Amino acid sequence: MADAMISVVVERVAAIIEDQIRNEVNLVRGVEKELLDLSDKLNTIKNVLDDAEKKGVNDQSVKTWLKKLNDTAYEMDDILDEWNYTLLDHKNKIMMLLLSKRYVAPSSHLHAFAKLDQILEEKLKFDLVISPPKTLPVPNSWRVQSTSSIEFEKVYGRREDRDNIVRKLINRDTQIVSIVGMGGLGKTTLAQLVYHDTQIKDCFELTIWICVSDPFDVAEIARGIVASVTKESIPPHTDQLELVLEKLKDCITGKKFLLVLDDVWTEEYNKWKLLQINLKHGAPTSKILVTTRNVRVAKMMGTAPDDVYRPRQLSDEECWSLMCSISLSGMSEEECGEFEDVGKKIASKCNGLPLAVNVLGSLLINKSSLNEWENVLDSEIWKLDKAEEDLFPHLVLSYNELSPALKHCFSYCAVYPKDSRINVERVIQEWMALGYLGSVTKNGGSELKGREYFNNLAMRCLFQDFEESGSREHIKWCKMHDIVHDFAQFVWQNNERGEMRKKSCQLACDPLLGSHVQVYRSIYWDKRTPLLLCDCLTSVRVLRFESLLVDGPPQGMKKLIHLRWLDLSGNALSEKDCKIICRFYFLQTLLLAYCSLEEILGEIGNLVKLRRLDLSGNDLKELPESMCGLVELQSLNITKCWYLNGLPEGIHRLQNLQHLLIEDTCATRSLPQGVGELSGLRTLGLTTFEVGSDCNKLGLLQKLNHLTGDLDLKIYLKCSSDLEELVEDAREAQLRNKIHIQNLSITFEDKMNEREWASSTSSLWMDVIEALEPNIQKLQKLEIWGFGGSMHPHWMSSPLNLIKEIHLSMFSEGCSLPAMGRLPFLELLSLVGMEELKAVGREFLGIESSSFSSTSNHVVVAFPKLKVLQFEYFRKWEDWEDITAKEEESEDVSIMPCLTQLNIFWCKDLKKLPHRLLRKTSSSLQILNIRSSSELIKRYEEDKKGSAWRSISQYNPKLQLVSQ
């Protein structure tokens, strides 16, 4: 795992030298030579690290050497911090004096250099070789081969899972079913149950079980299939792949088979494709069942999303039943009862993993006393004798597939408490702070790499319980299974065993905390006792305090010059505290939410590495202009800073800013024009974007084409001239270029008096709404409130409009409806307050009479996806035009085939519903909801046996009428 940190140091050395050349900054004399020498030594070590990682699995001396190397790399990184500090402060007069002197390394630096020299010497005795090309043949797998054999009496809680998969395999539409889950979840056992199911045996002519494992050897798999079908073996030395595949085709041609491929790891499509092509010689209805830990494997093999099956975890009761059958086999019911209370608590620690139950059950077989069982209950799983050998190999397999950097990222997650929700953005920032993502890059490159790393770990089922972001663009929260958490701890314990020792320190600090910092370089302090920041903690890079610090941050915090990530949210901070924070020059993340701050010091401009800054919930009145020098800043959160009157005028300089969160501040009403220059902005977090003569201009959004999620516009109109100006302003905003906006809300706050209103023409309103055209092929939801025009824009009824949900409310002049039946993906349509509308005509369906020609070769569909249709508060609505009898009977016409609910509220003058149209939708319509519409209630509710209700419901007995 030293590779990640070594790579970081090598990259930082190169960056320092590059900065020297680019910025024409002279390093302290003697430093440049030291840097070049350090770079050469580190590269020499880096070239043999792959070999060292492999040998370190079984060779304790190599493992110790790697640990020492990793620690030294961190020390080197600390030294680079100090040298970088010199570069950052090179303009200060004191530093200018230092530049004229020769560099003299402190004793701590000399000690680190001496350790590196010693590591270089020790390297020679391990005979480490430079890493070979990645194209060398992959060695044979040493994994235990699975078979189809199973002890049915020792399987619990898998009947429902089995039945679900059997149904999928018998379904003609399913080709490949993939069982995906973490190691130890029971994927192979589930596949065995399916394999032996009587329905499967009756359905398939051949059932074949192949344990694939890694590597994915096409010839070996083909040999296995041939041997399973013909009971004849192909000599293993037969290296003619073509010959083997010919025999495979001969034995399966025309036969309907179920092939189980257990434990597939490869993501190489070409290998799978070669096997898949030959498997197609079987009957078309043949099926393949795959087990894998990696959902990317399932996708690569062509598994449809609905056919990726994730088995559930066992319940605590099922875990106890399984554990009891293993550990208490042969005992009487009375004897078993003695262990039940403790045993159920132990079983609950397995968190539904059958493998964990089997391991603990096996460990308990030879523990015959209740006291011994209680000792097991009080132990962490990874501390139990031999548990690591039996429980973790399945996870070790996944772990060994990871790169050194990914191993760091995974094992670091053990710092989070068990069962805690992990914020993915936060953990990525912490990985970055600790150097696991390499040298920090601009333009979000490190964040993208972190997201890629997280996705890689998630695909291998090392995380679970995912919660997506509002835009569903990525995963926002996740958890780590308790067993995986234990394994992450085990990895660190295993790597640090015999190495964790307390650094020399003159203060009586907590040795466990010192060891923790030495391992993780992070502190999460949630205790009410003061934290003693002694010298052995100064290497910390990630520091978080809970809201418990009555007297402010701990003394000695100014020593923590290596901090990259600091969270003091909820703790009252003094000006002195803020001055100390502003000298943490390498901070990348600074979280100071709800810290009772009334002012931000100008010195915050010193934190030039800062990428995320959270000042939310403070009593700030203004922000210093020096903040605009934080050119690497990507996220600024100032929500709930109620007294903040505005943003700095120089905000346009924050060209890397992606997230600006400013809800609940006075600053949102009139944003500086510089905000419009932040072309990389993805989140403009405000409750509403207010538009009008006294607030923002819509044109400010023109360049913000990367905005994602929701956009809520509130447009204030005081006079007709405001409406005229709005037309040009809306055109300038170019909303159609905002392809990442999913939900758009437009509210017109009309403050015009009657005379002003009379002078505003319908055509002017039409110009406004046409200019506000969004990207109708990307938008998911549209809301418009208070529109004053009598007509609707053309884009509202365009067949290219892919919107799923539309709400149109309080259209005071609305007298007709657009042809919204043309919208191919519209699922919900809510129409409220069309005050001038008297009739809903057939144009609403978006189909012409000519479409129903008897010679038509295609089916015409109106509202093909609509599920819910609502009319509300149509005061003058009297008529809803029905379709003709010919259109009702025509098979070439389909109207609202997915409609399940029709709501009609406060439409007091509407006397009749379109019976033919509703009969046309009768197969799907479930609820007819009529409220405060007296004529309709009289016609349909009060006379349910009358002809009107029978006309609607006779072909749909499930239709429910709800009225009040």
Secondary structure as UniProt FT lines:
FT   HELIX           2..23
FT   HELIX           31..46
FT   TURN            47..48
FT   HELIX           49..56
FT   TURN            57..58
FT   HELIX           60..88
FT   TURN            89..91
FT   HELIX           93..99
FT   HELIX           107..123
FT   HELIX           124..126
FT   TURN            134..135
FT   HELIX           152..154
FT   HELIX           159..170
FT   TURN            172..173
FT   STRAND          176..180
FT   TURN            183..184
FT   HELIX           187..195
FT   HELIX           198..203
FT   STRAND          206..213
FT   HELIX           218..230
FT   TURN            236..237
FT   HELIX           241..252
FT   TURN            253..254
FT   STRAND          257..264
FT   HELIX           269..279
FT   TURN            280..281
FT   TURN            284..285
FT   STRAND          287..292
FT   HELIX           295..300
FT   TURN            301..302
FT   HELIX           305..307
FT   STRAND          308..309
FT   HELIX           316..327
FT   TURN            329..330
FT   HELIX           333..348
FT   TURN            349..352
FT   HELIX           354..364
FT   TURN            365..366
FT   HELIX           370..378
FT   HELIX           381..383
FT   TURN            385..386
FT   HELIX           387..391
FT   HELIX           393..400
FT   HELIX           404..412
FT   HELIX           413..415
FT   TURN            418..419
FT   STRAND          422..423
FT   HELIX           424..433
FT   TURN            434..437
FT   TURN            443..444
FT   HELIX           445..459
FT   TURN            460..461
FT   STRAND          464..468
FT   TURN            470..471
FT   STRAND          475..479
FT   HELIX           482..496
FT   TURN            497..499
FT   HELIX           511..520
FT   STRAND          522..525
FT   HELIX           535..537
FT   TURN            538..539
FT   STRAND          542..545
FT   TURN            547..548
FT   TURN            550..551
FT   TURN            555..556
FT   HELIX           557..559
FT   TURN            561..562
FT   STRAND          565..567
FT   TURN            569..570
FT   HELIX           575..581
FT   TURN            582..583
FT   TURN            585..586
FT   STRAND          589..591
FT   TURN            593..594
FT   HELIX           602..606
FT   TURN            608..609
FT   STRAND          612..614
FT   TURN            616..617
FT   HELIX           625..629
FT   TURN            631..632
FT   STRAND          635..637
FT   TURN            639..640
FT   TURN            642..643
FT   HELIX           649..653
FT   TURN            655..656
FT   STRAND          659..661
FT   TURN            663..664
FT   HELIX           666..668
FT   HELIX           673..677
FT   TURN            679..680
FT   STRAND          683..685
FT   STRAND          689..691
FT   TURN            693..694
FT   HELIX           698..701
FT   TURN            702..703
FT   TURN            705..706
FT   STRAND          709..717
FT   HELIX           720..733
FT   HELIX           735..737
FT   TURN            739..740
FT   STRAND          741..750
FT   HELIX           754..759
FT   HELIX           762..771
FT   TURN            776..778
FT   STRAND          781..785
FT   HELIX           794..797
FT   TURN            799..800
FT   STRAND          805..811
FT   TURN            812..813
FT   HELIX           820..822
FT   TURN            824..825
FT   STRAND          828..834
FT   TURN            835..836
FT   STRAND          839..840
FT   HELIX           842..845
FT   HELIX           849..852
FT   TURN            854..855
FT   STRAND          860..862
FT   TURN            864..865
FT   STRAND          868..872
FT   TURN            875..876
FT   STRAND          879..880
FT   HELIX           885..889
FT   TURN            891..892
FT   STRAND          893..895
FT   TURN            897..898
FT   STRAND          901..905
FT   TURN            908..909
FT   HELIX           915..920
FT   TURN            921..924
FT   STRAND          927..931
FT   HELIX           934..936
FT   HELIX           937..941
FT   TURN            942..945
FT   HELIX           947..953
FT   TURN            954..955
FT   TURN            957..958
FT   STRAND          960..963
//
